[in-house]
Amino acid sequence: MVTLYQALTLILNVVWFVMIVHIIMSWLINFQVLNLRQPLVAQVWYGLNNLLEPVYGPVRRFLPNLSGIDLAPLVVFIIIIIAQQALRNNAGFFYGF
């Protein structure tokens, strides 16, 4: 059970890191620091989009359209924080009594 706890924690941390990279990269692209015409930048950007769209897509269906403001990453961050806190609070379940 300890391995399950560690695996879930690792998955949540990796998703957290990938989301941070995606958000920072989107800012750099919007402020024209990075250019999508560069092959490496485009490949990383589209790879991150393809990786995170299954996570963001269901959340976007429930959020209202705010004309250019995407709140899906914020909602997913909150869900990840809640899941991490729930794992920490119930760590005794994974380690046994």
Number of C-alpha atoms within 10 A of each C-alpha: 11 13 10 10 17 14 12 15 15 12 11 16 15 12 17 16 12 14 20 14 13 20 14 11 18 14 12 13 15 11 10 10 10 15 14 15 9 9 10 10 15 14 13 14 18 13 12 17 14 11 14 16 13 10 14 18 11 11 15 16 10 9 12 9 11 8 6 6 7 14 15 19 18 12 15 17 15 12 12 16 15 12 15 16 12 11 17 14 10 12 15 12 13 15 11 8 5
